[in-house]
């Protein structure tokens, strides 16, 4: 089974997310991918990679058959994910796996809510069935249900792309990450709104160019 390093996991998850949520800008340029990896919203943990780290992760993913370099005629190189093709993932499976990749171990309800932009699950049962399929995936489990820890009301799920050792570490008490303070939460919300505004601006400019 694959055991990806942290940077490979973040790059792969970012490619999966952007393909589903902003397909008009996909495949991604290196700069767009770098910005996506370093987002402060919808990411756990928050990272601050440089271009060299992302390029190294892309090469590692390419060698594992999980990423593809796309070169245009005289245009900037772009990058795409291939995990959906390699593992024959459907939209449900891709949405759930991507959410776990980008945001760490989560409860069933959190996974359902946070994957909304990639796939809208009808209810928790549909989300749970998807997780069960991923846990029994042909060729090796892709996710795992973690033991419920003291103080937790619900069990959490985690991806297995970094191996069992990483999952066991995430399951240890205190490693799930403390809830953000109010100021941090507001900063994250403002950052998310700015990203959405930038996205709307790019869409408007693209539409304006088409209408000229």
C-alpha positions, -999 to 999 in steps of 0.1 A, spaced: 0 0 0 11 36 -7 27 56 21 29 92 10 48 119 28 30 149 43 38 172 13 26 146 -12 -7 142 7 -13 179 8 -5 184 -29 -27 154 -39 -56 166 -18 -54 202 -32 -54 189 -68 -85 167 -60 -103 196 -43 -97 222 -71 -107 197 -98 -141 193 -81 -147 229 -69 -131 251 -97 -128 229 -128 -125 259 -150 -90 266 -135 -79 230 -135 -53 215 -142 -34 238 -118 -3 259 -125 25 256 -99 16 289 -84 -21 281 -81 -12 247 -65 12 264 -41 -15 288 -30 -40 260 -26 -16 240 -4 -9 270 18 -45 280 23 -53 289 59 -90 279 55 -103 244 52 -68 229 59 -54 210 89 -26 214 96 -19 248 80 14 247 61 37 272 45 54 253 16 77 269 -9 78 260 -46 106 235 -42 86 215 -17 56 213 -40 77 204 -70 94 176 -50 59 163 -39 47 164 -75 76 144 -87 70 118 -59 33 116 -69 41 113 -105 64 83 -98 36 67 -78 11 72 -107 -9 97 -87 -1 130 -105 4 140 -141 23 169 -157 4 187 -184 25 208 -208 7 232 -232 21 247 -264 42 277 -252 21 278 -220 29 273 -184 32 237 -172 1 225 -152 -6 196 -130 -34 171 -124 -42 143 -100 -46 107 -111 -56 90 -79 -93 89 -91 -82 70 -122 -55 48 -104 -79 36 -77 -111 39 -98 -128 63 -74 -163 76 -79 -174 112 -70 -185 101 -35 -153 83 -27 -132 111 -41 -151 138 -21 -147 118 12 -111 109 7 -102 145 -3 -119 159 28 -99 135 51 -67 143 32 -70 181 36 -86 183 71 -74 154 91 -94 129 112 -131 138 114 -165 126 126 -191 113 102 -211 146 104 -180 167 98 -171 147 67 -206 150 53 -207 188 58 -172 195 47 -174 176 15 -205 195 4 -188 215 -23 -174 183 -39 -204 160 -35 -237 166 -17 -246 135 4 -283 130 10 -278 119 46 -253 105 71 -261 69 61 -249 76 25 -217 91 38 -211 62 62 -216 37 33 -190 55 13 -166 54 42 -172 17 46 -165 11 9 -132 30 12 -123 10 42 -128 -22 22 -113 -9 -11 -99 -35 -34 -62 -35 -33 -61 -21 3 -81 1 26 -80 38 19 -96 50 52 -100 37 87 -124 43 116 -104 53 146 -112 41 182 -133 67 201 -110 86 225 -119 97 260 -138 129 259 -150 124 223 -187 119 217 -181 103 183 -155 81 166 -134 98 138 -122 85 104 -88 90 89 -72 83 55 -45 56 51 -24 72 24 4 79 48 3 44 64 -10 29 96 16 46 117 4 80 108 -32 70 116 -22 56 150 -5 88 158 -35 108 148 -57 87 170 -37 95 202 -55 117 227 -46 154 222 -34 151 186 -67 159 169 -60 197 174 -77 221 198 -107 240 186 -96 274 173 -101 305 194 -127 331 183 -101 355 168 -84 327 149 -118 315 137 -127 350 125 -93 353 107 -100 320 89 -135 331 79 -121 364 65 -94 346 46 -120 322 32 -142 351 21 -112 367 3 -105 335 -15 -142 333 -26 -140 370 -37 -108 363 -58 -125 333 -73 -156 354 -83 -133 381 -97 -115 356 -119 -148 341 -131 -161 376 -139 -129 385 -158 -131 353 -178 -167 359 -187 -159 395 -196 -132 383 -220 -155 359 -237 -181 386 -243 -157 410 -259 
